[in-house]
Amino acid sequence: LAVLDREIDTQRARQDLARALTTPDITAGATLVYDAPDEFRFGWRAMVGATVPLFTRHQAGVAVETAALAALRAEREALVAAITTAIAEATARAAGAREQLTRFTTDILPRSLEVEQMAQESYRSGQTRLTDLLQTVQSARALRLRSVQAALDVQLALADLERAIGAARK
């Protein structure tokens, strides 16, 4: 955005220059003359000049610069919209991933641990078979793996959010 803002400022200056070429340019000046041979010892001169655009009004140049400025402004607006969309999307992803991680850490994993402990006690007391215990342990491990994946998803979503807002890299 900063680069586009500088380009817009440059283009605005070009447009102002093109507009300045459409108006007459009047200049005035005065001079003090000293020791002119064979004429006088002191004297003065005055000068007035005007540049008038008679055969060309430079309207095409103004139109070109105005169109270029409008294109740069439209490009900036499109970039702002893209950045805003990326930030909103990354924020929503980060919030969803954070909520999923919170559910894992507060609800799912404690209950899974409780079920795993109950299955081990049931196996020790001879009420369930080894295959049932192994399935329960495997399910608990799969849930732990999913919780690690949820934590990774939170970190990746935060990284995407930092990238979208243009945070400086260290």
Phi, psi and chi 1 to 4 in degrees:
 res  aa     phi    psi   chi1   chi2   chi3   chi4
   1 LEU       -  -37.7  -78.2  177.3      -      -
   2 ALA   -64.7  -39.3      -      -      -      -
   3 VAL   -65.0  -44.2  170.0      -      -      -
   4 LEU   -64.7  -37.2  -87.4  175.3      -      -
   5 ASP   -62.6  -40.4  -73.5  -20.5      -      -
   6 ARG   -66.4  -39.7  -76.5 -170.1  -61.7 -110.1
   7 GLU   -64.5  -37.8  -72.3  179.4   12.0      -
   8 ILE   -65.1  -41.5  -73.0  172.3      -      -
   9 ASP   -62.1  -42.4  -69.9  -18.7      -      -
  10 THR   -63.3  -44.2  -57.5      -      -      -
  11 GLN   -66.2  -36.1 -169.4   59.7   38.2      -
  12 ARG   -63.4  -38.4 -165.2  175.3  -63.3  124.7
  13 ALA   -66.5  -38.5      -      -      -      -
  14 ARG   -64.2  -40.2  -73.5 -179.8 -177.2  152.5
  15 GLN   -64.7  -42.3 -177.7 -174.7   27.4      -
  16 ASP   -62.5  -38.6  -68.2  -16.1      -      -
  17 LEU   -65.4  -42.9  176.8   63.1      -      -
  18 ALA   -62.8  -38.0      -      -      -      -
  19 ARG   -68.9  -34.3  -77.4 -169.2  178.4  140.5
  20 ALA   -65.9  -27.9      -      -      -      -
  21 LEU   -72.4  -12.2  -69.0  174.3      -      -
  22 THR   -88.2   -9.4   63.0      -      -      -
  23 THR  -109.5  153.3   59.1      -      -      -
  24 PRO   -63.4  149.1  -18.6   27.9      -      -
  25 ASP  -116.7  112.3 -171.2   18.7      -      -
  26 ILE  -107.7  131.3  -61.3  172.8      -      -
  27 THR  -126.6  148.5   56.8      -      -      -
  28 ALA  -136.8  152.9      -      -      -      -
  29 GLY  -157.3  160.2      -      -      -      -
  30 ALA  -141.2  149.2      -      -      -      -
  31 THR  -139.1  143.8  -54.3      -      -      -
  32 LEU  -104.5  126.3  177.0   65.3      -      -
  33 VAL  -107.0  137.1  179.0      -      -      -
  34 TYR  -128.0  132.1  172.5   72.6      -      -
  35 ASP    57.5   60.2 -161.3   17.2      -      -
  36 ALA   -81.0  123.3      -      -      -      -
  37 PRO   -63.1  137.2    1.8   -0.7      -      -
  38 ASP    64.0   12.0  -64.1  -28.6      -      -
  39 GLU  -125.5  -66.8  -67.8 -175.5   22.8      -
  40 PHE  -158.8  165.4   50.4   82.1      -      -
  41 ARG   -90.0  -42.4 -172.0  153.0  176.2   86.5
  42 PHE  -127.0  147.9  -68.9  103.2      -      -
  43 GLY  -167.2  176.5      -      -      -      -
  44 TRP  -142.6  159.7   57.5  -86.5      -      -
  45 ARG  -136.2  146.2  -85.6 -170.6 -101.8 -178.7
  46 ALA  -124.9  150.6      -      -      -      -
  47 MET  -142.3  138.4 -177.7 -102.0  -37.5      -
  48 VAL  -134.2  133.6  174.6      -      -      -
  49 GLY  -137.9  150.1      -      -      -      -
  50 ALA  -139.8  132.5      -      -      -      -
  51 THR  -107.9  116.5  -56.3      -      -      -
  52 VAL  -116.4  124.7  179.9      -      -      -
  53 PRO   -76.0   91.0   23.8  -28.6      -      -
  54 LEU   -86.8  -46.8  -70.4  176.4      -      -
  55 PHE   -91.3  -14.0  -61.8  109.4      -      -
  56 THR  -141.0  139.1 -179.8      -      -      -
  57 ARG  -103.2   -2.5  -64.0  -68.3  -62.9  156.8
  58 HIS    61.0   27.5  -60.8  -75.0      -      -
  59 GLN   -69.9  -32.2  -64.8  -59.1  -36.6      -
  60 ALA   -65.6  -40.9      -      -      -      -
  61 GLY   -62.8  -40.6      -      -      -      -
  62 VAL   -64.3  -42.1  172.7      -      -      -
  63 ALA   -64.6  -41.3      -      -      -      -
  64 VAL   -63.8  -46.9  165.9      -      -      -
  65 GLU   -67.2  -36.3  -59.3  -57.9  -24.5      -
  66 THR   -65.9  -41.9  -58.2      -      -      -
  67 ALA   -65.2  -40.7      -      -      -      -
  68 ALA   -64.4  -38.9      -      -      -      -
  69 LEU   -65.7  -41.3 -178.6   60.4      -      -
  70 ALA   -64.2  -38.6      -      -      -      -
  71 ALA   -65.5  -40.9      -      -      -      -
  72 LEU   -65.7  -39.6  -77.6  172.9      -      -
  73 ARG   -65.5  -39.9  -74.7 -177.2  176.5  155.1
  74 ALA   -65.5  -39.0      -      -      -      -
  75 GLU   -63.7  -39.7 -176.0  178.6  -12.5      -
  76 ARG   -65.1  -43.9 -175.7 -175.2 -170.8  -74.9
  77 GLU   -62.0  -39.4  -71.2  174.8   11.9      -
  78 ALA   -65.2  -40.2      -      -      -      -
  79 LEU   -66.0  -40.7 -177.4   60.5      -      -
  80 VAL   -61.9  -42.1  166.1      -      -      -
  81 ALA   -64.4  -41.1      -      -      -      -
  82 ALA   -65.5  -41.6      -      -      -      -
  83 ILE   -66.2  -42.8  -70.7  171.7      -      -
  84 THR   -62.0  -41.8  -56.4      -      -      -
  85 THR   -64.8  -43.4  -57.7      -      -      -
  86 ALA   -63.5  -39.1      -      -      -      -
  87 ILE   -67.0  -43.5  -70.6  172.0      -      -
  88 ALA   -63.6  -41.8      -      -      -      -
  89 GLU   -65.8  -43.9 -174.8 -119.1  -19.7      -
  90 ALA   -67.1  -36.3      -      -      -      -
  91 THR   -65.2  -43.0  -58.1      -      -      -
  92 ALA   -64.9  -41.9      -      -      -      -
  93 ARG   -62.8  -43.0  -97.8 -169.8   56.5 -139.2
  94 ALA   -64.7  -40.5      -      -      -      -
  95 ALA   -66.0  -42.2      -      -      -      -
  96 GLY   -64.8  -43.0      -      -      -      -
  97 ALA   -66.2  -38.4      -      -      -      -
  98 ARG   -64.5  -41.6  173.1   70.7   67.4 -174.2
  99 GLU   -64.4  -41.0 -176.3  178.2  -36.3      -
 100 GLN   -64.7  -42.1 -175.9  177.9   13.5      -
 101 LEU   -64.0  -39.7 -179.8   61.4      -      -
 102 THR   -63.1  -42.2  -57.8      -      -      -
 103 ARG   -61.1  -41.2  -90.6 -163.0  -37.9  -98.0
 104 PHE   -63.3  -47.3  -93.4  106.5      -      -
 105 THR   -74.3  -30.7   56.8      -      -      -
 106 THR   -95.5  -30.6   59.6      -      -      -
 107 ASP  -115.7  -59.1  -65.8  -24.1      -      -
 108 ILE   -68.4  -51.0  -62.7  172.2      -      -
 109 LEU   -65.0  -43.8  -74.8  180.0      -      -
 110 PRO   -60.9  -40.1  -24.9   33.3      -      -
 111 ARG   -68.2  -37.5  -71.4 -178.0 -175.6  168.3
 112 SER   -63.8  -42.0  170.5      -      -      -
 113 LEU   -63.0  -39.9 -177.0   60.9      -      -
 114 GLU   -64.6  -42.8 -176.8 -179.6  -36.5      -
 115 VAL   -64.6  -40.2  167.6      -      -      -
 116 GLU   -63.9  -42.7 -175.4 -180.0    1.2      -
 117 GLN   -65.2  -39.6  -70.9  171.5   -6.9      -
 118 MET   -65.0  -38.3  -73.1  171.2   42.5      -
 119 ALA   -66.9  -38.7      -      -      -      -
 120 GLN   -66.9  -40.4  -74.0  178.5   -1.0      -
 121 GLU   -65.4  -39.2  -71.7  174.7   13.2      -
 122 SER   -65.4  -36.8  176.6      -      -      -
 123 TYR   -68.8  -42.0  175.2   71.8      -      -
 124 ARG   -62.8  -35.2  -76.9 -171.4 -156.5  116.5
 125 SER   -83.4   -4.2   66.5      -      -      -
 126 GLY    86.2   14.2      -      -      -      -
 127 GLN   -85.1  -23.9  -65.4  176.3   -5.4      -
 128 THR  -126.4  164.2   58.7      -      -      -
 129 ARG   -88.5  167.8  -61.2  177.7  -53.7 -172.7
 130 LEU   -64.1  -38.4  179.1   62.8      -      -
 131 THR   -63.1  -37.5   56.3      -      -      -
 132 ASP   -65.9  -40.0  -65.4  -24.6      -      -
 133 LEU   -63.7  -44.3  174.0   66.0      -      -
 134 LEU   -64.9  -37.3  -69.2  177.4      -      -
 135 GLN   -65.7  -39.9  -74.7  177.8  -15.4      -
 136 THR   -65.8  -43.7  -55.1      -      -      -
 137 VAL   -64.2  -41.2  170.2      -      -      -
 138 GLN   -63.9  -41.9 -175.2  178.9    9.3      -
 139 SER   -63.0  -41.0  -63.9      -      -      -
 140 ALA   -64.6  -41.0      -      -      -      -
 141 ARG   -65.7  -38.4  -62.0  -76.5  159.6   88.7
 142 ALA   -64.0  -38.4      -      -      -      -
 143 LEU   -66.7  -38.4  -75.4  174.5      -      -
 144 ARG   -63.6  -40.0  -74.5 -171.4 -160.4  115.5
 145 LEU   -63.8  -41.4  179.7   62.8      -      -
 146 ARG   -65.3  -33.5  -74.8 -177.9   51.2 -159.7
 147 SER   -69.3  -36.7   72.6      -      -      -
 148 VAL   -65.0  -40.3  169.9      -      -      -
 149 GLN   -64.0  -37.5 -178.2   63.6   43.5      -
 150 ALA   -64.3  -39.7      -      -      -      -
 151 ALA   -65.2  -39.4      -      -      -      -
 152 LEU   -65.0  -39.8  176.5   64.5      -      -
 153 ASP   -62.4  -36.8  -70.6  -16.1      -      -
 154 VAL   -63.6  -45.8  167.7      -      -      -
 155 GLN   -64.5  -41.4  -66.5  -58.2  -43.2      -
 156 LEU   -65.8  -38.8  -69.1  175.1      -      -
 157 ALA   -66.1  -39.2      -      -      -      -
 158 LEU   -65.7  -37.5  -69.4  175.8      -      -
 159 ALA   -65.2  -40.9      -      -      -      -
 160 ASP   -63.6  -38.8  -71.9  -16.6      -      -
 161 LEU   -64.7  -43.4 -179.3   59.7      -      -
 162 GLU   -62.2  -40.2  -73.3  178.0   -5.2      -
 163 ARG   -65.2  -38.9 -162.6  173.8  -54.1  113.8
 164 ALA   -68.2  -38.0      -      -      -      -
 165 ILE   -84.2   -6.5   62.4  173.9      -      -
 166 GLY    80.8   31.6      -      -      -      -
 167 ALA   -63.3  143.7      -      -      -      -
 168 ALA   -69.1  140.7      -      -      -      -
 169 ARG   -88.3  147.0  -64.7 -179.8 -173.0 -148.8
 170 LYS   -99.6      -  -66.1  179.9 -178.8  178.2
